[in-house]
């Protein structure tokens, strides 16, 4: 073989090897979207989320967080929960750059930028005096796929529906009025909401005074149905202590959160009984499971579901033990936990609510002593 033929043969062999390697690489590589873990059990905190708030804003107790269909993160917080010292409204020099209570409702993007914000309005569409209607009452936020923003007012027994820019659209319940767990018009300490757009129904975890789930037409506020623990008629009678929880057929205060799965199941947080009960949308009882049962009452505060097609994981905030639990949705077995008590990034105080975006990132909100929101990214 002459030198020219030898060179050509070597170049041909190298070309074939390179093409084979590229083909092998393209076959073995997964698409970028397949690498996103939508049902993770391990998470790492993003210590720089959100970005510093504008205008010297300071968050107070933050009892609600929800990710909308566009992967925007909405929170509701309690401006009136901040002390005079926290907003520099006390005797002494005024510092104009710092600090002022943040608006009640804030919308963030996934990078932690503020996109929009507004103050809570009352039924007359006027700003509310912080010492009257809303002081300490904000509780729970839900943004439906029509971009309506639902807020709970736990102390004044109302659920209010707003447009995305803060215009009041609907009020369910009457300010300051309640009438027990079987009244079909008045609420009793509503804590959280979930909306079924196909049926045009809003499900309310009702809540801090009552012991039920109640359902209304999401446009008109017309009453549809309600039920208590195990799908039975609720009551307001005295209940046994937590030590007898296995025999307690009623929700206890507070019916604290509610989530609707893609396959039509409602997950209802029965906080003081440290359990989650599961129902069909008509109120038929399906199942239940406990969270850290031996820790006593008050371990489960909020739930959200993973974003894989099967929604195979349940993520649960536990403010009593200051952590997030990861449960298998079918077996109710613990898959993992993350977080611990403390004030560093990734730790928790009273971790109140939780929500997940379409990329599998979890967002949490805290009331005192945390007064913050955090983002957790799935470990690869």
N, C-alpha and C positions, 0 to 999 in steps of 0.2 A: 504494500500500500504506500503510495507516494505521500509526501508531506501535506499536500493540499487536501487529498482525500481524508487523511487522518484528522486534520483540523475541522473539516466539515462534519465528520462523524462525531467528534467530541461536542461540537456546537449543537448538533441535532439532539444528542443525548441530554445535554444540559437543558435545552428547550423543552423536551418532553418531561424531564424531571420537574422543571419549574411549573409547567402547566398542570401536572398531576398534583403538585403541592398546593397550587392555587385552588384547583377543583376540590381537593380534600378539605381545604380551609373553608371554602364557601359552603360546603355541605355540612361541616361540623359546627360552623358558627350559627348560633341562634339569632333570630331577629332581635333588634334592640328592645322592642316592647316585651319580648318573652322573658327578658332578664329582670323585669320589674317584679318584685315579690309582692303580690297582692294579698297574701295570707301569711305574713311573717309571724314568727313567735319572738324574735329578738329585734330590738330597736336601739338606735343611738340618737341622743338628743342633738338637735341643731342649736347650739348655744347662742347663735346670732339671729335667731328668729323670735319675734318680729324685729324689723329694723326700728331704730329709735323713733318714738312717736313725735309728730309735729306739734308745734305750738306749746311746748312744755307740758303736754298732756301726761297725766298719771292715771293708771288704772286703779279702780277700787276692786271690791269683791266682784269676781267675774263668774256668775252662775250659769252661763250658757255659751255654747260654741257649736257651730254647725257648718259643714262644707256643702255648698250648693252645687248644682249640676255643671257649673263652669269652673269648678275647683277653686272658687273663692271662699274664704273663711270668714264667717260672720260671728261676732261676739255680742253679747249683751252684758253690760257691767253696771255697777251701782255707784254713780258719782257721789251720792250722799254718804257712802260708807267711809269715805276718806276723812281722816282727822284734820283739824286745822293745821297741825304741824306738817302733815304730808303735802298740803297745798300752800304752805307758807302764808296761811291766813291767821296769823297770831300776832301777838305783840312783838315788835322788833322790825328790823329793816325789811322792806318789800323787795323781793328779787324778781324782776319782770320776766326773766327768761324761764323761771321755774317757780312755781308749778301750778297747773290748773287741772281740775277734774276733766277727764276725757268725756266725750259725748257718750250717751247711753248705748248707742249701736254703732259698731265700726265694722267695715268690710275690708279685708286684706286680700292680696293675691298670695300665691304660693311662696313668693320670695320675701314676704313680710312687709310689703309696701301698703300703706293705707290708700284705698281706692275711693272710699266714701264714708260718710258718718252723719248721724243726725241724732237729735234729742228726741226722747219719747214725747208723744203728744197725747192729749186727753181726747174725750169724745167730742169736744167742741173744736178740735183741731188747733188747739192753742198749746203753747209750751206749759208744762206742768210744774207747779211749785214743788221743789225738791223736798219741802217739809210736809207735803200733803199726800198726793196720790201715790207717788212712786217711791218714796223713801224706803230703801231696803226691800222693796217688793219685787224688783225685777227677778224673774226666775224662768230660765229656759228660752231657747230661741230655735225656730225651725224655718228653713227657707224651702218652699215647695218648688216644683219644676216650672211653675208659672211665674216664679220670682216674687211670690208674696212672702212677706216676712211675718211670722207668727211669734208673739211674745206672751209669756205668762206673767201675771201679776198675782203672786201667791198671797200676799197679805190682804189685798182688796178684792180677791175672788173674781178676777176677770182674765179672759184671753182676748188679745187684740190682734187684728190682722192688718198689716200695713203693705203699701206698695214698696218697691225696692228703694225709693227715694224718701220714704217716711210719711206718706199720706195715709191717714187712717181709712180703712175700707170696711171694717166690721168689728163690732164689740159683742162678745158673748159673756153673759153674766152682768151683774149690777154692782157698781162700786160699793164695797163695804157690806154687802148683803149675802147671807148664806142661810141654808135651810135644811141641812142634813143630806145624807147620801142617797136619797131617793127623790129629791126634787129634780124636776126635768127642765127647769129654766135657770136656776141659780147654781153657781159653782161654789166650791169650798176649798180654797187654797190650791188652785191649779199649778202644777209644777212643770209640765212638759207637754209637747204636742207632736203628732205625726199626721201627715195628710196622704190620703189615697185619692189621687187626682182622677183615676178612672171612675171611681164611684162618687167623686166630689164630696168626700167626707173627711172631717177632721176628728182624730181620736185624741182625747185629752186625759192625761194622768192627773186625776182630781182627788186628793192630792195631800194637802197639809191639814185640812179640816175634814174633808170627806174621805171615803175609802173605796174608790171606784175608778173605772174607766167609763167615760161618757162620750158619746158620738153625736156630732151635729153636721148639718149640711154646711159645706165649706163656703158657700156663697151667701146663703140667707141666714145661717145660724139656727135653722129649724132643728129641734130635738129629734134624734133618731132612736137611740137605745142606750142602755148602760148596764154594767154588771160589776160585781165585786170579786173577791178572791174565789178561785176555782169555778168562775163563771156563775156563781150563785148571786141571789139578791143581796146587796150590801146592807149592813146595819151599822149603827153607831153605839152599840152596847159595849160594856166593859169587856176586855179581852184578857185571856190568861197571860202569864209572864212568858218571856222568851224561852225559858227552860221547857215549856210545853209546846214549842213551835210546831212540832210534827202533827199536833192535833188542832192547830189554829186554822180554821177554814176561812178566815177573813184577812183582807189586807189590813196592815197597820199603817199609822202615820209614819212616814209619808209614802204615798204612791208617787214615786219620785221621778220616773222617766218611762218613756215608751218609744219603741222602735218598730217599724214595719219592714219585714224582710221582702225580698223580691218574689218569694214563693207564697206570700200572703199570710204570714204568721206575725202576730204581735207579741213582742217581748216587753213585759211590764215589770218594772223594778218595784218590789215590795221591800223597801229599804230596812225598816225596823225588824222585819222577819228574816233579813239577810238572804233573800231568795229572789229568783226571777221566775215569774210564771208566764206561760206561753199559751196563746189563744188563737183561734181562728177569728176572722174579722167580724163574725156575727156574735162573738162572745163565748163560743164553745171552748171549754178548757181542753188543753192538749197535754201539757206536761209542766214540770217545774224542776229547778235545781237550786242548790244552796251554794253560797260563796263564803269560804272561810267560816264554816258553820260554828266551829268551836271557839271562834273569836268573840262570839256573842252577837248582839243585835247591831245593825247599822254598818254592815260591811260593803254592801253594794249600793252605788250611787247613780251610775249611768252605764249604758251599754251602747256599743256600736258593732256593726258586722263588717267582716273583711270584704274586699271588693273583687275577689275571684268569682267566677260564674256560680259556684256552689255556695258562696258566702259561708265558707267552711269554718271560720273562726269567729268567736265572740270576744270582744275586748271590753273589760269591765273595770271601772274606776272604783277603788276601795279607799275612801278617805280615812277610815278608821285605822287601817294598816299602812296607809300612805304608799300605795303601789297600784299598778295596773295588772290585772289577771288576764291570761289568754286561755280561753276554753275552746274545746272542740264542739262545734254546733250540734253534731249528731250524738256523740257519746256523753257530752257534758264533763269530760275529763279535762283536768288542768294540763295545758301544754307548756306553760311557762309564765313568768312574771317579769316585770321590769320596774325600776324606780325604788326609792326608799325615802324615809323621812329626812327632811333637810331643806336647805334653802339654796343649794348649789344647782346649777343647770342639770336637769335630768332627775332631780329629787322633787319630792312633793310635800305639801302641807295637806290641807283638805282639798284633794283633787276631786273636782265636782263633776265635770262633764268631759265627754270625749267624742271625736268624730274623725272619719277617715276620708282622704281624697282618692281620686281614681288611680294614683300612682302608689297607693299603699302607705302614704305618710299619715301618721296619727297626730291629732292636735288635742291638747288638753287645756282646761281652764280651772282656775283655783279661786276659792273664796279665801277668807283669812286662815292662816297667816300669809299665804303665798301671794295673793293679789296679782296674778299673772296668767299668761298663756304660754304654752310651749309646743314645739314641733319635734316629733320623733320620726326619724327615717328608718325604714326597714334595713336590717343588716343583710348584706349580700351573701 
